[in-house]
Amino acid sequence: MIRPELQSLATPINKVKAHPQNVRQGDVGAISQSLEQHGQYRPIVVQQSTGFILAGNHTYKAAVALKWKEVAATFVDVDDEQALRILLVDNRANDLAMYDDAALAEVLKYLDSTATGLVGTLFDGDDLDDLVFKLEGSLGFVADGLSAVDLKDSYDNQEIRNLSLPYDRDQIETIKQRLADLMKKTGAPSFSDVVWNLVAKAL
């Protein structure tokens, strides 16, 4: 469903096509969920002369998967070289973007407290738990009762460095539980202290 605000841009979906040189691999399933939940709230960008999509290739693919007949689109009059530059810069700008983890945690915690929770955000409770754990672990203490903003302020005022180690979701849950158990067993004040003590004893 195209949102009413964009209906004036409705274009037959067979009049546009995915750019053959789009090198970005997007999550069409996730975008489909967004379209079903919120409708199309921003138009795709299409090269006028070719009908190739310069921004929104995966929105188009999701709309096709949902069997939409129309998609909201704006058309730009550019040559093929500039079209490729627009295609690349749109993808690259997303790559360069970063989250403010503390602010993101605040937003997610607020939405999680509402009647519909995190539905329609593509985040879930595990994502929120992992984010809070990341913030707490980065600060070097278990911050019961502190908001994410408090965590960030405390972090900004401390002379510490972070060590990030990649694990899958199941491993993370196991590690969190075992670190919590070791904190209780050893009396260590933080996850960081638990890890430091284990490393020190191993040498």
C-alpha positions in Angstrom: 0.0 0.0 0.0 1.3 3.4 -1.0 0.7 5.9 1.7 -1.9 8.5 0.8 0.7 11.3 0.9 2.5 9.6 -2.0 -0.4 8.6 -4.1 0.3 11.4 -6.6 3.6 9.6 -7.4 2.0 6.2 -8.0 3.6 4.5 -11.0 2.7 1.2 -12.6 5.3 -1.2 -11.2 6.0 -2.6 -14.7 7.3 0.8 -15.8 10.4 0.6 -13.5 13.0 -2.1 -13.1 15.9 -3.0 -10.8 19.2 -1.5 -11.8 21.3 -4.3 -13.4 24.5 -2.9 -11.8 23.1 -2.5 -8.3 25.7 -4.3 -6.2 23.8 -3.9 -2.9 22.3 -7.0 -1.4 19.3 -6.0 0.7 16.9 -7.9 3.0 13.8 -8.1 0.8 11.9 -10.0 3.5 12.5 -7.3 6.1 11.5 -4.6 3.7 8.4 -6.5 2.9 7.5 -6.5 6.6 8.0 -2.8 6.7 5.8 -2.2 3.6 3.0 -4.4 5.1 3.2 -2.6 8.5 3.7 1.0 7.4 3.0 1.2 3.7 5.5 2.8 1.3 6.4 6.1 3.0 9.1 7.3 0.7 9.4 7.1 -3.1 12.0 5.1 -5.1 14.2 7.2 -7.4 14.3 6.2 -11.1 16.4 7.2 -14.0 14.0 8.8 -16.5 15.6 7.6 -19.7 16.0 3.9 -18.7 13.5 3.2 -16.0 16.3 1.8 -13.9 16.0 2.3 -10.1 18.8 4.3 -8.6 17.5 4.3 -5.0 15.0 1.8 -3.6 15.9 -1.3 -5.6 14.9 -3.6 -2.7 11.8 -1.6 -1.9 10.8 -2.3 -5.5 11.6 -6.0 -5.1 9.6 -6.2 -1.9 6.7 -4.6 -3.6 6.9 -7.1 -6.5 7.0 -9.9 -3.9 3.9 -8.5 -2.3 2.2 -8.4 -5.8 1.7 -4.6 -5.8 0.5 -3.1 -9.0 2.0 0.3 -8.3 4.9 1.9 -6.5 5.6 5.5 -5.6 8.5 6.8 -7.7 10.2 10.0 -8.6 12.1 10.3 -11.9 15.4 12.1 -12.4 16.8 13.2 -15.8 20.5 12.1 -15.6 22.9 10.3 -18.0 24.1 6.8 -17.4 27.4 7.9 -15.7 25.6 10.1 -13.2 23.0 7.4 -12.6 25.7 5.0 -11.6 27.2 7.6 -9.2 23.8 8.2 -7.6 23.3 4.4 -7.3 26.6 4.0 -5.5 26.4 7.1 -3.3 23.0 6.1 -2.0 24.3 2.7 -1.0 27.6 4.0 0.4 25.9 6.6 2.5 24.0 3.9 4.3 27.3 2.0 4.9 28.9 5.0 6.5 26.0 5.7 8.9 26.3 4.6 12.5 24.0 4.2 15.4 24.2 6.2 18.6 23.8 3.1 20.7 22.7 4.9 23.9 20.0 6.9 22.1 18.9 3.8 20.2 18.5 1.9 23.4 16.4 4.7 24.9 14.1 4.7 21.8 13.8 0.9 21.8 13.0 0.8 25.5 10.3 3.4 25.1 8.7 1.6 22.2 9.0 -1.8 24.0 7.0 -0.3 26.9 4.0 0.6 24.6 1.1 -1.7 23.8 2.5 -2.9 20.4 6.1 -3.2 21.6 8.7 -3.3 19.0 6.4 -4.5 16.2 7.2 -2.7 12.9 10.8 -1.7 13.8 12.6 -4.8 12.7 14.2 -4.9 16.2 13.1 -7.4 18.8 13.6 -8.0 22.5 16.8 -9.9 22.0 18.3 -6.9 20.0 17.4 -4.6 22.9 18.9 -7.0 25.5 22.1 -7.3 23.4 22.3 -3.5 23.1 21.9 -2.9 26.8 24.4 -5.6 27.6 26.8 -4.0 25.1 26.5 -0.6 26.8 26.9 -2.1 30.3 29.8 -4.2 29.3 31.5 -1.3 27.6 31.3 0.7 30.8 32.8 -2.0 32.8 30.0 -2.4 35.4 26.5 -3.7 35.8 24.4 -0.6 35.7 21.2 -1.5 37.3 18.8 1.4 37.4 20.7 3.6 35.0 19.2 4.8 31.7 21.1 4.4 28.5 21.8 8.2 28.5 23.3 7.9 32.0 25.4 5.0 30.7 26.7 7.1 27.8 27.5 10.1 30.0 29.4 7.9 32.4 31.3 6.3 29.5 32.3 9.6 28.0 33.9 10.7 31.3 36.0 7.5 31.8 39.4 6.7 30.6 38.7 3.2 29.3 38.9 1.3 26.0 36.5 -1.3 24.6 37.2 -4.8 23.5 34.6 -6.3 21.2 34.5 -10.0 20.5 32.0 -11.5 18.0 29.7 -14.4 19.1 26.4 -15.7 17.7 23.2 -15.0 19.6 23.1 -18.4 21.4 26.8 -17.9 22.6 26.0 -14.4 23.8 23.2 -15.7 26.0 25.4 -18.4 27.4 28.2 -16.0 28.1 26.0 -13.4 29.8 24.6 -16.1 32.1 28.0 -17.5 33.0 29.5 -14.1 33.6 26.6 -13.3 35.9 27.1 -16.6 37.7 30.8 -15.9 38.1 30.1 -12.4 39.4 28.0 -13.9 42.2 30.5 -16.7 42.9 33.6 -14.5 43.0 32.1 -11.3 44.3 33.6 -9.4 41.3 31.8 -6.1 40.8 31.5 -6.3 37.0 31.7 -8.5 33.9 35.0 -6.7 33.0 36.5 -7.7 36.4 35.4 -11.3 35.9 37.1 -11.5 32.5 40.2 -9.7 33.8 40.5 -12.2 36.7 40.1 -15.2 34.4 42.7 -13.9 31.9 45.1 -13.0 34.7 44.9 -16.5 36.3 45.4 -18.1 32.9 48.9 -16.6 32.5 
